[in-house]
Amino acid sequence: MWRRLLALACGLICFAVAPALAQDTALWRTVGQWQIRIDASPGYGCFLVANYARTVLRIGIDQQNDKSYVMVGNEAWRSLQVGNQYDLALGFDDSARPWLWRGSAIARRIGNGDMVFLHLSFDRALLVEMGRRNLMTIYYQGAVVTSLRLLGTNAAVQEMLNCQRAADTVRKEDRP
Protein backbone atom coordinates (compact mmCIF):
# COMPACT_ATOMS: atom_id res chain seq x y z
CA MET A 1 0.00 0.00 0.00
CA TRP A 2 2.81 2.43 0.84
CA ARG A 3 4.43 1.73 -2.51
CA ARG A 4 1.19 2.60 -4.30
CA LEU A 5 0.89 5.88 -2.37
CA LEU A 6 4.52 6.71 -3.07
CA ALA A 7 4.10 5.95 -6.77
CA LEU A 8 0.94 8.08 -6.89
CA ALA A 9 2.68 10.99 -5.14
CA CYS A 10 5.64 10.79 -7.54
CA GLY A 11 3.29 10.68 -10.49
CA LEU A 12 1.38 13.74 -9.29
CA ILE A 13 4.59 15.70 -8.74
CA CYS A 14 5.85 14.79 -12.21
CA PHE A 15 2.51 15.76 -13.73
CA ALA A 16 2.49 19.13 -11.97
CA VAL A 17 6.09 19.89 -12.93
CA ALA A 18 5.70 18.67 -16.52
CA PRO A 19 4.66 22.05 -18.03
CA ALA A 20 7.92 23.62 -16.83
CA LEU A 21 10.03 20.92 -18.43
CA ALA A 22 9.35 21.42 -22.13
CA GLN A 23 10.02 18.60 -24.57
CA ASP A 24 13.81 18.64 -24.91
CA THR A 25 14.83 18.05 -21.29
CA ALA A 26 16.57 15.22 -19.49
CA LEU A 27 16.78 14.52 -15.78
CA TRP A 28 20.28 14.99 -14.35
CA ARG A 29 19.60 14.39 -10.64
CA THR A 30 17.04 14.98 -7.90
CA VAL A 31 18.15 16.93 -4.83
CA GLY A 32 15.48 17.23 -2.14
CA GLN A 33 12.42 18.93 -3.64
CA TRP A 34 14.35 19.95 -6.76
CA GLN A 35 14.77 18.16 -10.07
CA ILE A 36 17.94 19.21 -11.88
CA ARG A 37 17.43 18.91 -15.62
CA ILE A 38 19.22 19.75 -18.89
CA ASP A 39 17.31 21.74 -21.49
CA ALA A 40 18.59 21.14 -25.03
CA SER A 41 16.60 24.02 -26.52
CA PRO A 42 18.58 27.00 -25.12
CA GLY A 43 22.07 25.63 -25.76
CA TYR A 44 22.06 22.88 -23.15
CA GLY A 45 21.40 24.98 -20.09
CA CYS A 46 20.75 23.23 -16.80
CA PHE A 47 17.89 24.18 -14.51
CA LEU A 48 16.12 23.40 -11.24
CA VAL A 49 12.40 22.85 -11.04
CA ALA A 50 10.14 22.41 -8.01
CA ASN A 51 6.41 22.20 -7.48
CA TYR A 52 4.60 24.15 -4.75
CA ALA A 53 0.93 23.13 -4.67
CA ARG A 54 -0.36 25.10 -7.71
CA THR A 55 2.88 26.99 -8.39
CA VAL A 56 5.88 25.75 -10.37
CA LEU A 57 9.30 27.38 -9.95
CA ARG A 58 12.08 26.93 -12.48
CA ILE A 59 15.54 28.44 -11.99
CA GLY A 60 18.14 27.97 -14.67
CA ILE A 61 21.07 28.97 -16.80
CA ASP A 62 20.53 30.52 -20.22
CA GLN A 63 23.67 29.50 -22.09
CA GLN A 64 22.86 31.55 -25.18
CA ASN A 65 22.77 34.85 -23.26
CA ASP A 66 25.13 34.00 -20.37
CA LYS A 67 22.37 34.75 -17.86
CA SER A 68 20.39 33.00 -15.18
CA TYR A 69 16.62 33.09 -15.05
CA VAL A 70 13.62 32.52 -12.85
CA MET A 71 10.38 31.20 -14.28
CA VAL A 72 7.31 30.96 -12.12
CA GLY A 73 3.84 29.82 -13.09
CA ASN A 74 0.61 29.27 -11.24
CA GLU A 75 -2.61 27.62 -12.43
CA ALA A 76 -4.63 30.56 -11.08
CA TRP A 77 -2.81 33.27 -13.04
CA ARG A 78 -5.36 33.39 -15.87
CA SER A 79 -4.96 37.14 -16.52
CA LEU A 80 -1.39 36.81 -17.83
CA GLN A 81 -1.13 37.46 -21.56
CA VAL A 82 1.59 35.57 -23.44
CA GLY A 83 4.16 38.03 -24.78
CA ASN A 84 3.30 40.83 -22.35
CA GLN A 85 5.86 42.18 -19.91
CA TYR A 86 5.31 42.48 -16.16
CA ASP A 87 7.65 44.37 -13.82
CA LEU A 88 8.54 42.08 -10.93
CA ALA A 89 10.78 42.26 -7.89
CA LEU A 90 12.26 39.37 -5.93
CA GLY A 91 12.95 39.48 -2.22
CA PHE A 92 14.74 36.88 -0.15
CA ASP A 93 14.08 35.84 3.44
CA ASP A 94 13.00 38.82 5.55
CA SER A 95 15.29 41.22 3.74
CA ALA A 96 15.07 44.92 4.51
CA ARG A 97 15.80 45.43 0.80
CA PRO A 98 13.16 43.32 -0.98
CA TRP A 99 13.66 45.21 -4.25
CA LEU A 100 17.26 44.10 -4.68
CA TRP A 101 16.34 42.00 -7.74
CA ARG A 102 14.05 43.75 -10.20
CA GLY A 103 13.26 43.06 -13.78
CA SER A 104 10.76 42.89 -16.57
CA ALA A 105 9.28 39.39 -16.84
CA ILE A 106 7.85 38.10 -20.09
CA ALA A 107 4.77 35.88 -19.97
CA ARG A 108 5.26 32.70 -21.99
CA ARG A 109 4.10 29.14 -22.37
CA ILE A 110 6.46 26.19 -22.35
CA GLY A 111 5.75 23.43 -24.80
CA ASN A 112 2.07 22.52 -25.14
CA GLY A 113 1.17 23.33 -21.53
CA ASP A 114 -1.75 25.50 -20.49
CA MET A 115 0.12 27.23 -17.68
CA VAL A 116 1.60 30.65 -18.42
CA PHE A 117 4.98 31.37 -16.83
CA LEU A 118 6.67 34.63 -15.99
CA HIS A 119 10.27 34.51 -17.28
CA LEU A 120 12.72 36.88 -15.62
CA SER A 121 16.42 37.05 -16.65
CA PHE A 122 19.26 38.03 -14.31
CA ASP A 123 23.02 37.84 -14.14
CA ARG A 124 24.33 34.64 -12.61
CA ALA A 125 24.85 36.28 -9.19
CA LEU A 126 21.16 35.53 -8.56
CA LEU A 127 22.03 31.83 -8.29
CA VAL A 128 24.44 32.54 -5.43
CA GLU A 129 21.81 34.65 -3.67
CA MET A 130 19.14 31.98 -4.01
CA GLY A 131 21.49 29.30 -2.75
CA ARG A 132 21.96 31.22 0.50
CA ARG A 133 18.29 31.92 1.17
CA ASN A 134 15.30 30.08 2.61
CA LEU A 135 12.39 32.09 1.20
CA MET A 136 11.78 33.90 -2.08
CA THR A 137 8.95 36.42 -2.34
CA ILE A 138 7.78 37.71 -5.72
CA TYR A 139 6.24 41.19 -5.91
CA TYR A 140 4.19 42.84 -8.65
CA GLN A 141 3.41 46.55 -8.30
CA GLY A 142 4.56 46.41 -4.68
CA ALA A 143 2.15 43.61 -3.70
CA VAL A 144 3.18 40.07 -2.82
CA VAL A 145 2.31 37.65 -5.61
CA THR A 146 3.68 34.54 -3.92
CA SER A 147 6.25 33.39 -1.38
CA LEU A 148 8.09 30.12 -1.93
CA ARG A 149 10.27 28.15 0.49
CA LEU A 150 13.71 27.44 -0.91
CA LEU A 151 14.40 24.16 0.87
CA GLY A 152 17.78 22.63 0.04
CA THR A 153 18.39 25.21 -2.66
CA ASN A 154 22.11 25.59 -1.98
CA ALA A 155 22.78 21.87 -2.62
CA ALA A 156 20.49 21.95 -5.66
CA VAL A 157 22.20 25.05 -7.12
CA GLN A 158 25.62 23.42 -6.61
CA GLU A 159 24.41 20.29 -8.39
CA MET A 160 22.95 22.42 -11.20
CA LEU A 161 26.38 24.05 -11.63
CA ASN A 162 27.95 20.57 -11.78
CA CYS A 163 25.36 19.67 -14.41
CA GLN A 164 26.23 22.80 -16.39
CA ARG A 165 29.97 22.08 -16.29
CA ALA A 166 29.31 18.56 -17.60
CA ALA A 167 26.95 19.83 -20.30
CA ASP A 168 29.49 22.48 -21.37
CA THR A 169 32.21 19.84 -21.67
CA VAL A 170 30.03 17.58 -23.81
CA ARG A 171 28.88 20.51 -25.96
CA LYS A 172 32.47 21.68 -26.58
CA GLU A 173 33.43 18.17 -27.65
CA ASP A 174 30.48 18.09 -30.09
CA ARG A 175 29.01 14.99 -28.49
CA PRO A 176 25.23 14.59 -28.33
Sequence and secondary structure as in RCSB ss.txt:
>XXXX:A:sequence
MWRRLLALACGLICFAVAPALAQDTALWRTVGQWQIRIDASPGYGCFLVANYARTVLRIGIDQQNDKSYVMVGNE
AWRSLQVGNQYDLALGFDDSARPWLWRGSAIARRIGNGDMVFLHLSFDRALLVEMGRRNLMTIYYQGAVVTSLRL
LGTNAAVQEMLNCQRAADTVRKEDRP
>XXXX:A:secstr
 HHHHHHHHHHHHHHHHGGGT SSEEEEEEETTEEEEEETTTTSEEEEEEEETTEEEEEEEETTTTEEEEEEEET
T TT  TT EEEEEEEETT S TTSEEEEEEEEE TT S EEEEEEE THHHHHHHT SEEEEEETTEEEEEEE 
TTHHHHHHHHHHHHHHHHHHHHTT  
